[in-house]
């Protein structure tokens, strides 16, 4: 019996079955690890070296372009060199985009190095690496010989103190005597090679495991088949065994297929689902057997109708395809491509549908990326000219079909953008363009289109408007947003925009004509002055209705808390101590956003609501000051300065209402200073003097706001019970650039001192103005150099020290800031 089993054991031995696979894998492993990998590593090293060489050649080509600009006289040679340095300093490539270009001259002086700026301008002829090699002398020698590769040790990218072996290609740019070089760190190359080698080892190990498992499975099946063959010798059983082996082979192929294979029967039950379904959907095959509707349930709702139609059509068609999205068990959304074919049995009996599903998410993402690049601006990611014209054309078609459909096209050109580019460079100009795009997108709806038309020109398509006037409101908000300063690092610039608007119906048949009309309107806006907008068509908002609505909104806003007070600190010029605050009114409209004081103050005066607004500002500022005084004894010296309009002077009970408010909040009269303009006093000087004297006798201080811009006489000024003159910001802003303005400021300060009056300079924005005012013995200042108008919380933070360090740092950095349109009207009554 043992002797009869020996041949069977030999046939079934694992060594006999596994030997061919082991031999083939051994030959394959030897080919991979002894031939292919070394050759690939050698080729990769050469590739990385020649990438560095190609970038050096590209860099020299850039320098040639700047040299050509200098030769043509468009720029100076020094400017060309500077632009060349900055262009090459910004170039990055390689792993994490940290490989770079450097420049030294033929005297071993470092001209530019992105990571080692400490070496720029230094003579490095004696500089050696860790092996003692004088690398810069070798750079020069190699470059003079026509260029080539140099090996040495150097700081590892942006990691001071870490060195790595580096192979660099250097080349001489002869016109300027520059040695331009770039290289590759051997550590990076070796890391990539190691990574590939590790992946190869891992893949080979996985392959071995799969082969081993497959062979083990086959071995087991072979053993079972052999045992059955020994017991059952009939032809029928042999045929059955052969059929079974064939089924196992086909199932193995299906189970190990990369795509998800599924067989849906005529009754919609799942007859087969390959294991790949778990990789694609996150659900194991058993889930589909247990719940046949799961195949439909994982389709996202937006694509479910298309899937239902596709599944129904497969009952009548031989084959078909569909791309749709599914939601995996992990909550991820993925694209799946389906290929279906009807399955028929003997005599055409329908056996259901066979589906092959493939994960095409990456392909769809690439397709979407290519479509986006074709229709969007690469700098700002906004729609480009092509997409803009297409969207306008679609809007024009909708306008022809729908009677109550309105849209608008706004053409925007940034004011003074060329000055920004010329003074700070194109890199800073690009940042301004990108930030402009962000601000535009933040003020339009998702159905609108914002596009960059070219240069500093942008086009807005405002779609589905309730009325043509809605476009005007949107443009106003955008114009206000653009007027806010652009801050990038230590730089700050301020620009505005000029808008040309076309309202539907346009009367044009081509989108190009609409853009031309908008461009014409934009140029008319520039002619009228920057930061303006003009409408090309005659359809305009009724100004009287708009003013009436704004008056009603203001009345409701005063009743429902839409207004708030901002506080601008008044600083002692000698000690930088906060003496008090000027109260400024601000209006946050519920639909229009923040409305500038220059718009609502004149309207309030015309409508008579200025008195209500003035009382509200006075009450709110005194209430806040009382709270501050209760919190700390160090705030007892503070006062609040509130503007009075000319209409408030006409109130007979002005002095009683002011004193009643002070008593209500428990404040002494010295805690309040009322600001009055020259024009308000000179309208009725006698009555004004009487009101002022009554309040002055109670201890309330007075200051003349915007002194020098009105028509007051010295004789009247001497009779007024005022203790402070405020020099208007228009004189301060130009005092160091216009000698006439400097003389006016000197005269105003000298006049105030001769009358024993204090002086407050408004609008101080830079250190030069502050120094000039110190020389002129000005006592107090206010302006953006110290603080912008603050919310109550920010003012408390300054008073109680929570932001002292931050404000000090900001004061050091901010040298000159220009005021936005919203806050530029602080000279008006109430809000200045």
C-alpha positions in Angstrom: 0.0 0.0 0.0 2.7 2.5 0.8 4.5 1.6 -2.5 1.3 2.3 -4.5 0.9 5.8 -3.0 4.5 6.9 -3.8 3.9 7.9 -7.4 0.8 9.9 -6.3 2.7 11.7 -3.6 5.4 12.6 -6.2 2.8 14.0 -8.5 1.2 16.0 -5.7 4.4 17.3 -4.1 4.4 21.1 -3.8 8.0 21.2 -5.1 7.0 19.8 -8.4 4.1 22.2 -8.8 5.8 25.3 -7.5 9.2 24.7 -9.2 8.2 26.4 -12.5 6.8 29.4 -10.8 9.8 29.7 -8.5 12.2 29.4 -11.4 10.3 32.1 -13.5 10.1 34.4 -10.5 13.8 33.9 -9.8 14.7 34.8 -13.3 12.4 37.8 -13.2 13.8 39.0 -9.8 17.4 38.7 -11.1 16.5 40.7 -14.2 14.8 43.4 -12.1 17.3 43.8 -9.3 20.5 43.1 -11.2 19.9 44.7 -14.6 16.8 46.9 -14.7 17.0 48.7 -11.3 20.7 49.6 -11.6 20.1 50.9 -15.2 17.1 52.8 -14.1 19.0 54.3 -11.1 21.8 55.4 -13.4 19.4 56.9 -15.9 17.5 58.7 -13.2 20.7 60.3 -11.8 21.6 61.5 -15.3 18.1 62.8 -15.8 18.1 64.9 -12.6 21.5 66.3 -13.5 20.3 67.3 -17.0 17.1 68.8 -15.5 19.4 71.2 -13.6 21.3 71.9 -16.8 18.0 72.6 -18.7 16.9 75.1 -15.9 20.3 76.9 -16.1 19.8 77.2 -19.9 16.3 78.5 -19.3 17.6 81.0 -16.8 20.3 82.2 -19.2 17.5 82.6 -21.8 15.6 84.8 -19.4 18.7 86.9 -18.8 19.1 87.3 -22.6 15.6 88.7 -22.7 16.3 91.3 -20.1 19.6 92.1 -21.8 17.7 92.6 -25.0 15.3 95.0 -23.2 18.3 97.0 -22.0 19.9 97.0 -25.4 16.7 98.4 -27.0 16.7 101.2 -24.4 13.5 100.2 -22.8 15.1 99.7 -19.4 18.5 100.5 -17.9 21.1 97.7 -17.7 21.0 97.9 -13.9 17.3 97.5 -14.0 17.6 94.6 -16.4 20.1 92.9 -14.0 17.8 93.5 -11.0 14.8 92.1 -12.9 16.9 89.1 -13.9 18.0 88.5 -10.3 14.4 88.7 -9.0 13.1 86.5 -11.8 15.7 83.8 -11.1 15.2 84.1 -7.4 11.6 83.2 -7.7 12.2 80.1 -9.9 11.7 76.8 -8.2 11.6 73.2 -9.3 12.3 69.7 -8.1 11.0 68.0 -4.9 8.7 70.3 -2.9 9.8 73.0 -5.5 12.8 73.9 -3.4 15.6 73.5 -6.1 16.8 76.9 -7.2 19.1 79.0 -9.4 22.1 81.0 -8.0 24.4 83.6 -9.6 28.0 84.6 -8.8 30.4 86.7 -10.8 33.8 85.9 -12.2 35.3 87.4 -9.0 33.6 84.8 -6.8 31.2 87.4 -5.4 27.7 86.0 -4.7 25.2 88.0 -6.8 22.0 86.2 -5.8 21.1 83.1 -3.8 17.5 82.4 -2.8 18.3 80.6 0.5 21.7 82.1 1.4 21.0 85.8 1.2 23.6 86.3 3.9 26.3 85.4 1.2 25.0 88.0 -1.3 27.6 90.6 -2.1 30.4 88.7 -0.4 33.7 87.5 -1.9 33.6 83.7 -1.8 36.9 82.9 -3.5 38.2 81.4 -0.3 34.9 79.6 0.5 35.4 75.8 0.7 33.0 73.0 1.5 33.4 70.4 4.1 36.0 68.5 2.0 38.1 71.6 1.5 37.1 72.2 -2.1 37.1 75.9 -3.2 33.8 75.5 -4.9 33.3 79.0 -6.3 36.7 78.9 -8.0 35.8 75.6 -9.5 32.4 77.1 -10.7 34.3 79.9 -12.5 36.8 77.5 -14.0 34.1 75.2 -15.3 32.0 78.0 -16.6 34.9 79.6 -18.5 35.5 76.2 -20.2 32.0 76.3 -21.7 30.0 75.1 -18.7 29.7 71.7 -17.0 28.9 69.8 -13.9 30.7 70.3 -10.5 30.3 68.1 -7.4 30.7 69.5 -3.9 29.0 69.8 -0.5 26.5 72.6 0.2 23.7 73.6 2.6 20.7 71.3 2.1 18.0 73.6 0.6 16.5 75.8 3.3 17.9 74.0 6.3 20.9 75.9 7.7 23.5 73.7 9.3 22.6 70.7 7.2 25.0 69.8 4.3 24.5 67.4 1.5 26.5 66.3 -1.6 25.4 68.2 -4.6 26.0 68.0 -8.3 25.5 71.4 -10.1 25.6 72.6 -13.6 27.2 76.0 -14.1 27.3 78.2 -17.2 28.8 81.6 -17.9 26.5 84.4 -19.0 29.2 86.3 -20.8 27.6 89.8 -21.3 27.3 90.4 -17.6 30.1 88.2 -16.4 27.7 86.1 -14.4 28.1 82.4 -13.5 24.6 80.9 -13.4 24.2 77.6 -11.7 21.7 75.1 -10.4 22.1 71.6 -9.1 20.5 68.6 -7.6 21.1 67.2 -4.1 22.3 63.6 -4.2 20.3 63.0 -1.1 17.1 63.9 -3.0 18.1 61.6 -5.9 19.1 58.8 -3.5 15.8 59.2 -1.6 13.8 58.9 -4.9 15.8 55.8 -5.9 15.4 54.2 -2.4 11.7 54.9 -2.6 11.4 53.3 -6.0 13.5 50.4 -4.9 11.4 49.9 -1.7 8.2 50.0 -3.8 9.8 47.4 -6.2 10.7 45.2 -3.3 7.2 45.6 -1.8 5.5 44.9 -5.2 7.7 41.9 -5.8 6.9 40.6 -2.3 3.2 41.1 -2.9 3.6 39.2 -6.2 5.3 36.4 -4.4 2.5 36.2 -1.9 -0.2 36.2 -4.6 1.7 33.5 -6.5 2.1 31.5 -3.4 -1.5 31.7 -2.5 -2.6 31.0 -6.0 -0.3 28.0 -6.2 -1.5 26.8 -2.8 -5.1 27.1 -4.0 -4.3 25.3 -7.2 -2.4 22.7 -5.3 -5.3 22.0 -3.1 -7.8 21.8 -6.0 -5.4 19.5 -7.8 -5.2 17.3 -4.8 -8.9 17.1 -4.5 -9.4 16.4 -8.1 -6.7 13.7 -8.1 -8.4 12.0 -5.2 -11.8 12.1 -6.9 -10.2 10.8 -10.1 -8.8 7.8 -8.1 -12.2 7.0 -6.7 -14.4 7.7 -9.7 -13.3 6.5 -13.0 -16.4 7.0 -15.1 -16.3 9.4 -18.1 -19.3 11.3 -16.7 -17.5 12.1 -13.5 -14.3 13.0 -15.4 -16.4 15.4 -17.5 -18.0 16.9 -14.4 -14.6 17.4 -12.9 -13.3 19.1 -16.0 -16.3 21.4 -16.0 -15.8 22.2 -12.4 -12.1 23.0 -12.9 -13.1 25.3 -15.8 -15.6 27.1 -13.6 -13.0 27.7 -10.9 -10.6 29.1 -13.5 -13.2 31.6 -14.8 -14.2 32.5 -11.3 -10.6 33.1 -10.4 -10.2 35.4 -13.4 -13.3 37.3 -12.5 -12.5 37.5 -8.8 -9.0 38.9 -9.5 -10.2 41.3 -12.2 -9.4 45.0 -11.5 -12.8 46.1 -12.5 -16.0 45.3 -10.6 -17.8 42.6 -12.5 -21.5 42.0 -11.7 -24.3 39.8 -13.1 -27.9 41.0 -12.5 -30.5 38.4 -13.3 -33.8 39.0 -15.1 -35.6 39.4 -11.8 -33.0 42.1 -10.7 -31.3 39.8 -8.2 -27.5 39.9 -8.0 -26.2 36.6 -9.3 -22.5 37.5 -9.1 -20.4 40.4 -7.7 -16.6 40.3 -7.9 -14.5 41.3 -4.9 -13.4 44.5 -6.7 -16.7 46.0 -5.7 -15.3 46.5 -2.2 -12.4 48.5 -3.5 -14.7 50.8 -5.6 -17.8 51.1 -3.3 -16.5 50.1 0.1 -19.2 47.4 0.3 -18.3 43.7 0.2 -20.0 41.4 -2.3 -22.2 39.9 0.4 -24.0 43.2 0.8 -25.1 43.2 -2.8 -26.3 39.6 -2.6 -28.3 40.4 0.5 -29.7 43.7 -0.8 -30.1 43.8 -4.6 -31.3 47.5 -4.5 -27.9 48.6 -3.0 -26.5 48.9 -6.5 -29.0 51.7 -7.1 -28.9 53.1 -3.6 -25.2 54.0 -3.8 -25.9 56.2 -6.9 -26.0 59.8 -5.8 -29.5 61.4 -6.1 -28.5 63.7 -8.9 -27.5 60.8 -11.2 -30.1 58.3 -10.0 -32.6 59.2 -12.8 -29.9 58.6 -15.5 -29.1 55.2 -13.9 -32.7 54.1 -13.9 -33.1 55.0 -17.5 -29.9 53.2 -18.4 -30.9 50.1 -16.5 -34.3 50.0 -18.2 -32.8 50.4 -21.7 -30.5 47.4 -21.1 -33.6 45.2 -21.1 -34.0 46.1 -24.8 -30.4 46.9 -26.0 -27.5 44.6 -26.5 -25.0 46.9 -24.8 -24.5 50.4 -23.4 -22.3 52.7 -21.4 -22.9 55.3 -18.7 -20.7 57.5 -16.5 -22.3 58.3 -13.1 -21.3 59.1 -9.5 -21.7 56.9 -6.4 -21.4 57.5 -2.7 -19.1 54.9 -1.1 -19.6 53.4 2.4 -17.0 55.9 3.7 -19.0 58.9 2.4 -16.7 59.6 -0.5 -18.1 60.7 -3.9 -16.5 58.8 -6.8 -17.1 58.6 -10.6 -17.8 55.2 -12.1 -17.9 54.2 -15.7 -20.3 51.3 -16.5 -20.3 49.0 -19.5 -23.3 46.6 -19.8 -24.1 43.7 -22.1 -27.1 41.5 -22.1 -26.5 37.8 -21.3 -28.4 35.1 -23.2 -28.5 31.3 -22.8 -29.5 28.5 -25.0 -32.0 29.5 -27.7 -31.7 33.2 -26.7 -33.1 32.7 -23.2 -32.5 36.0 -21.3 -30.2 35.5 -18.4 -29.9 39.1 -17.3 -27.2 41.8 -17.7 -23.5 41.7 -17.1 -22.0 44.9 -15.9 -18.3 46.0 -15.7 -17.8 49.0 -13.4 -14.5 51.0 -13.4 -13.4 53.8 -11.1 -12.8 56.8 -13.4 -12.6 59.5 -10.7 -9.0 60.5 -11.6 -9.9 60.7 -15.3 -12.9 62.9 -14.6 -10.8 65.1 -12.4 -8.2 65.5 -15.1 -11.0 66.2 -17.7 -12.5 68.9 -15.4 -9.0 70.4 -14.8 -8.4 70.7 -18.6 -11.8 72.2 -19.1 -11.2 74.7 -16.3 -7.8 75.7 -17.7 -9.3 76.3 -21.1 -12.0 78.6 -19.8 -10.3 80.3 -16.8 -7.5 82.8 -16.2 -4.4 81.0 -14.8 -3.5 83.9 -12.4 -6.8 84.6 -10.7 -8.7 81.4 -11.6 -11.6 83.6 -12.8 -13.4 83.1 -16.0 -11.4 84.2 -19.1 -12.5 86.1 -22.2 -13.9 83.0 -23.9 -16.1 81.9 -21.0 -17.2 85.5 -20.3 -18.4 86.1 -23.9 -20.2 82.7 -23.8 -22.0 83.6 -20.5 -23.0 87.0 -21.9 -24.4 85.4 -25.1 -26.4 83.0 -23.0 -27.8 85.9 -20.9 -28.8 87.7 -24.1 -30.7 84.6 -25.4 -32.5 84.3 -22.1 -33.4 88.0 -22.3 -35.1 87.4 -25.7 -37.1 84.5 -24.4 -38.3 86.0 -21.0 -40.0 89.3 -20.7 -39.1 90.1 -17.1 -35.5 88.9 -17.3 -32.8 91.5 -16.4 -29.0 91.3 -16.5 -26.1 93.7 -16.4 -22.5 93.7 -17.6 -20.0 95.8 -15.7 -16.6 96.5 -17.1 -14.0 97.3 -14.4 -10.6 98.9 -14.8 -8.3 99.4 -11.8 -7.2 103.0 -11.2 -3.4 103.6 -10.8 -2.6 100.0 -11.4 0.4 100.9 -13.7 1.9 102.9 -10.9 1.7 99.8 -8.6 3.4 97.6 -11.2 6.1 100.2 -11.9 6.9 101.0 -8.2 6.5 97.6 -6.6 7.0 95.2 -9.5 4.8 92.7 -11.4 4.9 90.2 -8.6 3.1 92.6 -6.3 0.8 93.7 -9.1 -0.2 90.0 -9.6 -1.0 89.9 -5.9 -3.3 92.9 -6.2 -5.0 91.3 -9.2 -5.6 88.1 -7.3 -6.9 90.0 -4.3 -9.2 92.1 -6.6 -10.6 88.8 -8.0 -11.3 87.6 -4.4 -13.1 90.8 -3.4 -15.2 90.8 -6.6 -16.3 87.2 -6.0 -17.2 87.9 -2.3 -19.7 90.6 -3.4 -21.5 88.7 -6.1 -23.8 85.7 -6.1 -23.1 82.2 -7.2 -25.1 82.7 -10.4 -23.1 85.7 -11.4 -19.8 85.5 -13.5 -16.6 87.3 -12.6 -14.0 87.2 -15.3 -10.6 88.7 -15.9 -10.6 90.2 -19.4 -6.9 91.0 -19.5 -4.3 93.1 -17.7 -6.1 95.0 -14.9 -9.5 94.7 -16.6 -12.4 92.6 -15.1 -15.9 92.0 -16.4 -18.9 91.1 -14.2 -22.0 89.5 -15.6 -24.8 90.1 -13.0 -27.5 87.6 -13.9 -31.2 87.2 -12.8 -31.6 90.7 -11.4 -34.8 91.7 -9.8 -34.5 95.1 -11.5 -31.8 97.0 -13.4 -31.2 99.1 -10.3 -29.9 96.1 -8.3 -26.8 96.1 -10.5 -26.1 99.7 -9.4 -26.2 98.6 -5.7 -23.9 95.7 -6.4 -21.4 97.9 -8.2 -21.4 100.4 -5.3 -20.6 97.6 -2.8 -17.8 96.3 -5.0 -16.5 99.8 -5.5 -16.4 100.4 -1.8 -14.6 97.0 -1.2 -12.0 97.8 -3.8 -11.2 101.1 -2.2 -10.0 99.3 1.0 -6.2 99.1 1.2 -4.4 96.1 -0.1 -1.9 94.7 2.4 0.7 92.2 1.5 3.4 91.8 4.1 5.0 95.2 4.9 3.5 96.7 1.8 0.2 98.5 1.6 -1.4 100.2 -1.5 -4.7 101.6 -2.2 -6.5 101.7 -5.5 -10.0 102.2 -6.8 -12.0 101.1 -9.8 -13.7 102.8 -12.6 -16.9 101.0 -13.8 -18.8 101.0 -17.1 -22.2 99.3 -16.9 -24.6 98.1 -19.5 -28.1 97.2 -18.4 -30.5 94.9 -20.3 -32.2 95.2 -22.7 -28.9 96.0 -24.4 -30.1 96.6 -27.9 -27.2 94.6 -29.2 -27.1 91.2 -31.0 -23.5 90.2 -30.2 -21.8 89.9 -26.8 -18.7 91.6 -28.2 -20.9 94.8 -28.8 -22.1 94.6 -25.1 -18.5 94.5 -23.9 -17.6 97.4 -26.2 -20.4 99.5 -24.8 -19.4 98.7 -21.2 -15.8 99.6 -22.1 -16.9 103.0 -23.5 -18.9 103.7 -20.3 -15.9 102.7 -18.2 -13.7 105.3 -20.0 -16.4 107.9 -19.5 -16.2 107.1 -15.8 -12.5 107.6 -15.8 -12.9 110.9 -17.5 -15.3 112.0 -14.8 -12.7 111.1 -12.1 -11.5 107.9 -10.7 -13.6 105.6 -8.5 -16.7 106.4 -10.6 -19.2 104.4 -12.6 -21.3 105.3 -15.6 -24.3 103.5 -17.2 -24.2 103.2 -21.0 -28.0 102.9 -21.5 -30.7 105.4 -20.5 -32.3 103.0 -18.0 -31.4 104.7 -14.7 -32.6 104.5 -11.2 -35.0 107.3 -10.1 -32.9 109.4 -7.8 -35.8 110.8 -5.9 -37.2 107.3 -5.1 -33.8 106.1 -4.1 -33.3 109.0 -1.7 -36.8 108.5 -0.2 -36.1 104.8 0.4 -32.7 105.7 2.0 -34.4 108.2 4.3 -36.9 105.6 5.4 -34.1 103.0 5.9 -32.2 105.5 8.0 -35.3 106.2 10.2 -35.7 102.5 10.7 -32.0 102.0 11.2 -32.0 104.5 14.1 -34.9 102.7 15.6 -33.5 99.2 15.2 -29.8 99.5 15.9 -28.3 99.6 12.4 -26.0 102.5 13.4 -22.9 102.1 15.6 -20.2 104.4 16.8 -16.5 104.1 16.0 -13.9 105.8 18.2 -10.7 107.4 16.8 -8.2 108.0 19.5 -6.8 111.5 20.1 -3.1 111.1 21.1 -0.8 113.3 23.1 2.1 113.9 20.7 4.8 114.0 23.4 3.9 110.9 25.3 1.8 108.8 22.8 -0.9 108.6 25.5 -4.6 108.4 24.6 -6.3 111.7 25.7 -9.7 110.9 24.4 -11.8 109.7 21.5 -13.6 111.3 18.6 -17.0 109.6 18.1 -17.8 108.7 14.5 -21.2 107.4 13.3 -21.3 104.4 11.0 -24.3 102.8 9.3 -24.6 99.1 8.4 -27.5 98.9 6.0 -29.2 95.4 6.2 -29.1 95.0 2.4 -26.6 97.5 1.0 -24.0 96.9 3.6 -21.9 99.7 5.1 -23.1 103.1 3.8 -20.3 105.8 3.8 -20.9 108.9 6.0 -20.4 111.1 2.9 -23.7 109.6 1.6 -26.0 109.5 4.6 -24.8 112.7 6.5 -25.9 115.1 3.7 -29.1 113.1 3.3 -29.7 113.3 7.1 -29.2 117.1 7.1 -31.6 117.5 4.1 -34.3 115.4 5.7 -34.0 116.8 9.2 -32.9 113.5 10.8 -29.5 115.0 11.6 -30.8 116.0 15.1 -32.0 112.5 15.9 -28.7 111.1 14.7 -26.7 113.6 16.7 -28.6 112.9 19.9 -28.1 109.1 19.4 -24.3 109.5 18.8 -24.0 111.8 21.9 -25.9 109.4 24.1 -24.1 106.3 22.9 -20.6 107.8 23.2 -21.3 109.2 26.7 -22.7 105.8 27.8 -19.5 104.0 26.5 -17.3 106.6 28.2 -19.1 106.1 31.5 -18.5 102.4 31.3 -14.8 102.8 30.7 -14.4 105.2 33.6 -16.1 102.7 35.9 -13.7 100.0 34.9 -10.5 101.7 35.8 -9.2 104.8 37.6 -6.7 105.3 34.8 -9.5 106.3 32.4 -10.8 109.2 34.4 -8.8 111.7 32.3 -10.5 110.5 29.1 -12.9 112.7 27.2 -15.1 112.0 24.2 -15.4 114.5 21.3 -18.7 114.6 19.5 -19.6 116.7 16.4 -22.5 119.2 16.3 -24.2 120.1 13.1 -25.5 123.6 12.3 -29.1 122.3 12.7 -28.4 121.3 16.3 -27.4 124.8 17.1 -30.9 125.9 16.2 -32.4 123.8 19.0 -33.3 126.0 21.9 -32.8 123.3 24.5 -29.4 122.1 23.3 -27.6 123.1 26.5 -30.2 121.5 28.7 -30.3 118.2 26.8 -26.5 117.9 26.8 -26.2 118.6 30.5 -29.1 116.1 31.2 -27.2 113.4 29.4 -24.0 114.1 31.4 -26.0 113.8 34.6 -27.8 110.6 33.5 -24.4 108.8 33.0 -22.7 110.4 36.0 -20.0 112.2 33.9 -18.5 115.6 34.7 -18.8 118.2 32.0 -15.0 118.1 31.3 -15.5 114.5 30.0 -17.3 116.0 26.9 -15.9 118.1 24.1 -18.2 119.3 21.4 -16.8 119.8 17.9 -18.2 122.5 15.7 -17.3 123.6 12.2 -16.5 127.1 11.1 -19.4 127.1 8.7 -21.9 126.1 11.4 -20.7 129.0 13.6 -20.7 131.6 10.9 -24.2 130.8 9.7 -25.5 132.6 12.9 -22.4 133.7 14.9 -24.4 135.6 17.6 -26.7 132.7 18.4 -23.9 130.3 18.2 -21.8 132.3 20.7 -24.7 132.4 23.2 -25.2 128.6 23.1 -21.5 128.0 23.3 -21.1 130.2 26.3 -23.9 128.6 28.2 -22.3 125.2 27.7 -18.8 126.5 28.3 -19.9 128.0 31.6 -21.0 124.5 32.7 -17.5 123.1 32.0 -17.9 121.6 28.5 -15.0 122.0 26.1 -15.2 123.1 22.5 -13.1 122.6 19.4 -13.4 124.1 16.0 -13.2 121.2 13.5 -11.6 121.4 10.0 -10.1 124.8 10.9 -8.9 126.6 7.8 -11.4 125.2 5.3 -14.3 127.6 6.3 -14.7 131.4 6.3 -14.3 132.4 9.9 -12.8 135.8 10.8 -10.2 136.4 13.5 -12.5 138.8 15.3 -15.3 136.2 15.5 -12.8 133.5 16.5 -11.5 135.5 19.4 -15.1 135.8 20.8 -15.8 132.1 20.6 -15.4 130.2 23.9 -13.4 127.4 22.3 -10.2 125.8 23.7 -9.0 123.8 20.7 -8.4 124.2 17.0 -8.4 121.1 14.8 -6.2 121.4 11.7 -8.0 119.9 8.7 -6.5 116.7 7.2 -6.3 118.3 3.8 -3.5 120.5 5.0 -1.7 117.8 7.1 -1.6 115.3 4.2 0.3 117.8 1.9 2.3 119.7 4.5 5.6 117.9 3.6 5.1 118.0 -0.1 3.6 121.5 -0.6 5.4 124.4 1.0 2.2 126.5 0.9 0.4 123.9 3.0 3.3 123.8 5.5 3.0 127.6 5.9 -0.7 127.3 6.5 -0.2 124.7 9.2 2.5 126.9 10.9 0.1 129.9 10.8 -2.8 127.9 12.3 -0.7 126.5 15.1 0.9 129.9 15.8 -2.6 131.5 15.8 -3.9 128.9 18.2 -1.0 129.4 20.6 -1.4 133.2 20.5 -5.0 132.7 21.6 -4.1 130.2 24.3 -5.8 127.4 22.4 -4.7 123.8 22.0 -4.1 122.3 18.6 -5.2 118.8 17.3 -3.8 117.8 13.9 -6.2 115.5 12.0 -5.2 112.8 9.5 -1.7 112.1 10.6 -0.6 109.1 8.6 3.2 108.9 8.5 6.2 109.6 10.6 7.3 112.6 8.6 4.1 114.4 9.3 4.4 113.6 13.0 8.0 114.9 13.2 7.0 118.1 11.5 4.1 118.7 13.9 6.5 118.0 16.8 8.8 120.8 15.5 5.8 123.1 15.3 4.8 122.4 18.9 1.5 120.8 18.1 0.0 119.3 21.3 -2.3 116.5 20.0 -2.9 114.4 16.9 -5.2 111.8 15.5 -5.0 109.7 12.4 -4.2 106.3 10.9 -0.5 106.5 11.9 -1.7 105.7 15.4 -5.1 104.1 15.1 -8.0 103.8 12.7 -11.5 104.4 14.0 -12.1 101.6 16.5 -15.1 99.6 17.6 -16.0 99.8 21.3 -14.3 96.5 22.0 -11.0 97.5 20.2 -11.0 100.8 22.1 -11.3 98.9 25.4 -8.5 96.6 24.3 -6.2 99.7 23.8 -7.3 101.3 27.0 -6.8 98.3 29.2 -3.6 97.1 27.6 -4.7 93.9 25.9 -3.5 95.1 22.5 -0.7 97.4 23.5 2.1 95.2 22.1 0.1 94.6 18.9 -0.7 98.2 18.3 2.9 99.2 19.0 4.1 96.7 16.3 1.5 97.9 13.9 2.4 101.5 14.5 6.0 100.7 13.7 5.1 99.0 10.4 2.4 101.2 9.1 4.2 104.3 7.7 1.5 105.8 5.4 -2.1 104.6 5.0 -4.7 106.2 2.8 -8.3 106.5 3.9 -11.0 104.4 2.2 -14.0 106.2 0.6 -16.2 105.0 3.5 -14.0 106.7 6.1 -12.7 109.5 4.0 -15.6 111.7 4.9 -14.9 112.0 8.6 -14.9 115.7 8.3 -18.7 115.8 8.0 -20.8 116.6 11.0 -21.7 113.8 13.4 -19.4 111.2 12.0 -16.1 113.0 11.7 
